[in-house]
Amino acid sequence: MHYLLDPLQFSFMQRALIGTIFIGILTAVIGTFVILRRLSFIGEGLAHGSLAGLALGYLFHWDLYISGNIYAISLALFIGLLHEKAKVTLDTAIGILFSTSMALGIAIISTMKVYTTNLTDYLFGSVLAITRFDLAIIIGATVLILLVLALFYKEFIFYAFDTEMAEVTGLPRSKLHFAMLIMIAITVVIAAQTVGVILVTALLVIPAASGYQWTNSLKYLLVLSVIFGLTSSVVGLYLSYYLNIASGASIALTAASIFLLSFLFAPGRRGLKRSLGL
C-alpha cells in the first residue's frame, strides 16, 4: 500500500493523479466516438497540427493551453470546412492541413535559439508538471465536454453509426460533425500535457480499441473504455514516477499492453451495429 500512498505526499503527484484521472476519462469517452466514426487519423492530425499553436503561444508569451486550444479548434473547423466545401475526402483534408500546420510549427521553433521546458512538456508529455491552473482547465474541459455528450447523447450516437440516416431523419449532421471535431480538438490539447502531442493518439484511440475487443454493447464499450483509459493513465503515472521515465511513454506503453492482452484474450468482438439494430 505504501507504494500507492508514498508518492502522494508530494503536491505535484496529487495534481498529476487528479489530472490523469480526468484526462483518462475524457480521452476514453471521446475515443469511443473516434473509433466508431473512424476518425483516428484526425486525432493524430490535430495532435501534430497543434504544434504550430503551441509554438505561437510560446513565441508571443501566451498561455500554451489557451493558444493550443484556439489553434486546434480552428484547425479542426478548417479541416471540416475543407472536407465539406472543397470536395476532398476527410483523410485528404487532414493530410493537407496537418502537414502544413506541423511544418509551420517546426519553422517557428527553428527560429528560437532556446525554448524552456514548458514547450517540451507539451511535445513529449510531463504529467508531473501539471499546475493548479492546468488542473482547473483539465477538469473544466472534461466536465463541459461530458455534459454536452450527455445532453445530446442520442444525437451523437446516431451520428456515430450512420451520418446519412441521421441527416435523413432531420438531425443536423453538419453541426454534430463540427461539434465532434471541436471536442476532439480540445481533448487533444488537454491530453497533450499528459502524453505529449507525439503520443496523444495513444490515449485517444487505444483504450477504446481495447474495449472494442470485449463487447458488442455500446454502453459496455463506454464503460470498458473509461476503465482501460483510467488504468492506463494511473498505472502509467506510477510507472513513470518509480522508473523515472517519461510519463507519456509509460502511459502509452501501458495502454498498448492492455490492448495486446485484450486482443489475445477477449472472447468476442465487434457487432455493435447489430446490437443497436442498425
C-alpha positions as CSV (number, residue, x, y, z in Angstrom):
1,M,0.0,0.0,0.0
2,H,2.9,2.4,0.7
3,Y,3.8,2.2,-3.0
4,L,0.5,3.8,-3.8
5,L,0.4,6.4,-1.0
6,D,4.0,7.4,-0.6
7,P,4.1,9.4,-3.9
8,L,1.0,11.3,-2.9
9,Q,2.9,13.1,-0.1
10,F,4.1,15.5,-2.8
11,S,1.7,18.1,-4.1
12,F,2.8,17.7,-7.7
13,M,1.9,14.0,-7.6
14,Q,-1.5,14.8,-6.2
15,R,-2.2,17.2,-9.0
16,A,-0.8,14.7,-11.5
17,L,-3.0,11.9,-10.2
18,I,-6.2,14.1,-10.4
19,G,-5.3,15.4,-13.8
20,T,-4.5,11.9,-15.1
21,I,-7.9,10.6,-13.8
22,F,-9.9,13.3,-15.6
23,I,-7.8,13.0,-18.8
24,G,-8.2,9.2,-18.8
25,I,-12.0,9.6,-18.6
26,L,-12.2,12.3,-21.2
27,T,-10.0,10.6,-23.8
28,A,-11.7,7.3,-23.3
29,V,-15.2,8.7,-23.9
30,I,-14.2,10.8,-26.9
31,G,-12.0,8.0,-28.2
32,T,-15.1,5.8,-28.3
33,F,-16.7,8.1,-30.8
34,V,-13.4,8.5,-32.6
35,I,-13.1,4.8,-33.4
36,L,-16.8,4.4,-34.2
37,R,-16.5,7.2,-36.8
38,R,-13.1,6.0,-37.9
39,L,-11.6,9.4,-37.0
40,S,-8.3,8.1,-35.6
41,F,-6.3,10.0,-38.2
42,I,-7.9,13.3,-37.2
43,G,-6.7,12.8,-33.7
44,E,-3.2,12.3,-34.9
45,G,-3.5,15.2,-37.3
46,L,-4.8,17.6,-34.7
47,A,-2.2,16.5,-32.2
48,H,0.7,17.2,-34.5
49,G,-1.0,20.2,-36.1
50,S,-1.5,21.9,-32.8
51,L,2.3,22.2,-32.6
52,A,2.0,25.4,-34.5
53,G,-0.4,26.8,-32.0
54,L,1.8,25.8,-29.1
55,A,4.9,27.4,-30.9
56,L,3.0,30.6,-31.5
57,G,1.8,30.7,-27.9
58,Y,5.4,30.3,-26.7
59,L,6.7,32.8,-29.1
60,F,4.3,35.5,-28.0
61,H,4.3,34.5,-24.3
62,W,0.7,33.4,-24.3
63,D,-0.7,30.6,-22.1
64,L,0.0,27.4,-24.1
65,Y,-3.3,25.8,-23.1
66,I,-5.3,28.7,-24.5
67,S,-3.2,29.2,-27.6
68,G,-3.1,25.4,-28.3
69,N,-6.9,25.1,-27.8
70,I,-7.7,28.1,-30.0
71,Y,-5.4,26.9,-32.8
72,A,-6.5,23.2,-32.6
73,I,-10.2,24.2,-32.7
74,S,-9.6,26.5,-35.7
75,L,-7.7,23.7,-37.4
76,A,-10.5,21.2,-36.7
77,L,-13.1,23.6,-38.1
78,F,-10.9,24.3,-41.2
79,I,-10.5,20.5,-41.8
80,G,-14.3,20.1,-41.6
81,L,-14.9,23.1,-43.9
82,L,-12.3,21.9,-46.5
83,H,-13.9,18.4,-46.4
84,E,-17.4,19.8,-46.8
85,K,-16.7,22.5,-49.4
86,A,-13.7,21.5,-51.4
87,K,-14.9,18.0,-52.3
88,V,-11.9,16.2,-50.9
89,T,-12.1,13.2,-48.6
90,L,-11.7,13.8,-44.8
91,D,-8.3,12.0,-44.8
92,T,-7.1,14.2,-47.6
93,A,-8.2,17.4,-45.8
94,I,-6.5,16.2,-42.6
95,G,-3.3,15.3,-44.5
96,I,-3.1,18.7,-46.2
97,L,-3.7,20.8,-43.1
98,F,-1.9,18.8,-40.5
99,S,1.3,18.6,-42.6
100,T,1.1,22.3,-43.3
101,S,0.4,23.2,-39.7
102,M,3.2,21.0,-38.4
103,A,5.6,22.5,-40.9
104,L,4.6,25.9,-39.6
105,G,5.2,24.8,-36.0
106,I,8.7,23.4,-36.9
107,A,9.6,26.6,-38.8
108,I,8.6,28.7,-35.8
109,I,10.5,26.6,-33.3
110,S,13.6,26.6,-35.6
111,T,13.8,30.4,-35.2
112,M,14.1,30.1,-31.4
113,K,17.6,29.8,-30.0
114,V,16.3,28.1,-26.9
115,Y,12.9,27.1,-25.5
116,T,12.0,26.2,-22.0
117,T,10.5,23.0,-20.6
118,N,7.0,24.4,-21.0
119,L,7.1,23.7,-24.7
120,T,9.0,20.5,-24.3
121,D,6.3,19.2,-21.8
122,Y,3.7,19.6,-24.5
123,L,5.8,17.9,-27.1
124,F,6.8,14.8,-25.1
125,G,4.4,14.9,-22.1
126,S,5.0,15.7,-18.5
127,V,2.1,14.9,-16.2
128,L,4.2,15.8,-13.2
129,A,4.5,19.4,-14.4
130,I,0.7,20.0,-14.1
131,T,0.0,23.2,-12.3
132,R,-3.2,24.3,-10.4
133,F,-4.2,26.4,-13.4
134,D,-3.6,23.4,-15.8
135,L,-5.7,21.2,-13.4
136,A,-8.6,23.7,-13.4
137,I,-8.6,23.7,-17.3
138,I,-8.5,19.9,-17.4
139,I,-11.4,19.5,-15.0
140,G,-13.4,22.3,-16.6
141,A,-12.9,21.0,-20.1
142,T,-13.7,17.4,-19.1
143,V,-16.9,18.4,-17.3
144,L,-18.1,20.6,-20.2
145,I,-17.5,18.0,-22.9
146,L,-19.1,15.2,-20.9
147,L,-22.1,17.5,-20.2
148,V,-22.5,18.2,-24.0
149,L,-22.3,14.5,-24.8
150,A,-24.8,13.6,-22.0
151,L,-27.3,16.3,-23.2
152,F,-27.1,15.2,-26.9
153,Y,-26.3,11.5,-26.3
154,K,-28.8,10.0,-28.7
155,E,-27.9,12.5,-31.4
156,F,-24.2,11.8,-31.2
157,I,-24.9,8.0,-31.1
158,F,-26.9,8.3,-34.3
159,Y,-24.3,10.4,-35.9
160,A,-21.5,8.0,-34.9
161,F,-23.2,5.0,-36.5
162,D,-24.9,6.4,-39.6
163,T,-24.5,10.0,-40.6
164,E,-26.6,9.7,-43.7
165,M,-29.6,8.3,-41.9
166,A,-29.1,10.9,-39.2
167,E,-29.4,13.6,-41.8
168,V,-32.5,11.9,-43.4
169,T,-34.3,11.8,-40.0
170,G,-33.7,15.6,-39.6
171,L,-30.7,15.6,-37.3
172,P,-28.2,18.5,-38.0
173,R,-25.5,16.2,-39.3
174,S,-23.1,19.0,-40.2
175,K,-23.5,20.7,-36.8
176,L,-22.9,17.4,-35.0
177,H,-19.8,16.7,-37.1
178,F,-18.3,20.1,-36.4
179,A,-19.2,19.8,-32.7
180,M,-17.4,16.4,-32.6
181,L,-14.3,17.9,-34.3
182,I,-14.2,20.7,-31.7
183,M,-14.5,18.3,-28.8
184,I,-11.7,16.1,-30.3
185,A,-9.5,19.2,-30.7
186,I,-10.0,20.3,-27.1
187,T,-9.4,16.7,-25.9
188,V,-6.1,16.5,-27.9
189,V,-4.7,19.7,-26.4
190,I,-5.8,18.8,-22.9
191,A,-4.3,15.3,-23.2
192,A,-1.0,16.7,-24.6
193,Q,0.0,17.8,-21.1
194,T,0.0,14.1,-20.1
195,V,1.4,12.2,-23.0
196,G,2.6,15.0,-25.3
197,V,1.4,15.8,-28.8
198,I,3.6,13.0,-30.2
199,L,1.7,10.2,-28.3
200,V,-1.7,11.8,-27.7
201,T,-3.4,9.4,-30.1
202,A,-2.4,6.5,-27.8
203,L,-4.9,7.7,-25.1
204,L,-7.4,8.8,-27.7
205,V,-7.6,5.5,-29.5
206,I,-6.1,2.6,-27.7
207,P,-8.4,2.4,-24.6
208,A,-11.5,2.5,-26.8
209,A,-10.0,0.0,-29.2
210,S,-9.2,-2.3,-26.2
211,G,-12.8,-2.1,-25.0
212,Y,-14.0,-2.9,-28.6
213,Q,-12.4,-6.3,-28.3
214,W,-14.5,-7.3,-25.4
215,T,-18.1,-6.2,-26.0
216,N,-20.8,-5.8,-28.6
217,S,-22.7,-3.3,-26.5
218,L,-22.1,0.4,-26.8
219,K,-22.9,1.0,-23.2
220,Y,-20.3,-1.5,-22.0
221,L,-17.9,-0.2,-24.6
222,L,-18.0,3.2,-23.0
223,V,-17.6,1.7,-19.5
224,L,-14.7,-0.5,-20.6
225,S,-13.0,2.4,-22.5
226,V,-13.1,4.5,-19.3
227,I,-11.8,1.6,-17.2
228,F,-8.9,1.0,-19.6
229,G,-8.2,4.7,-20.0
230,L,-8.1,5.2,-16.3
231,T,-5.9,2.1,-15.8
232,S,-3.5,3.2,-18.5
233,S,-3.2,6.7,-17.1
234,V,-2.9,5.9,-13.4
235,V,-0.6,2.8,-13.8
236,G,1.5,4.7,-16.4
237,L,1.8,7.6,-13.9
238,Y,3.1,5.4,-11.1
239,L,5.5,3.6,-13.5
240,S,6.7,7.0,-14.7
241,Y,7.4,8.0,-11.0
242,Y,9.1,4.8,-9.9
243,L,11.0,4.0,-13.0
244,N,11.9,7.7,-13.8
245,I,10.8,7.5,-17.4
246,A,8.7,10.0,-19.4
247,S,5.1,9.9,-18.4
248,G,3.8,10.0,-22.0
249,A,5.8,6.9,-22.9
250,S,4.8,5.0,-19.8
251,I,1.1,5.7,-20.2
252,A,1.1,4.9,-23.9
253,L,3.0,1.6,-23.3
254,T,0.6,0.7,-20.5
255,A,-2.4,1.3,-22.9
256,A,-0.7,-0.7,-25.6
257,S,-0.1,-3.6,-23.1
258,I,-3.8,-3.6,-22.2
259,F,-4.8,-3.7,-25.9
260,L,-2.4,-6.6,-26.5
261,L,-4.0,-8.6,-23.6
262,S,-7.5,-7.7,-24.9
263,F,-6.6,-8.8,-28.4
264,L,-5.2,-12.1,-27.1
265,F,-7.9,-13.0,-24.5
266,A,-11.2,-11.2,-25.4
267,P,-13.8,-13.9,-26.1
268,G,-15.8,-11.9,-28.6
269,R,-15.6,-8.8,-30.8
270,R,-17.5,-6.3,-32.9
271,G,-21.2,-6.4,-33.8
272,L,-22.1,-3.0,-32.3
273,K,-24.3,-2.0,-35.2
274,R,-26.2,-5.3,-35.0
275,S,-26.7,-4.9,-31.2
276,L,-28.3,-1.5,-31.9
277,G,-30.4,-2.7,-34.8
278,L,-28.5,-0.5,-37.3
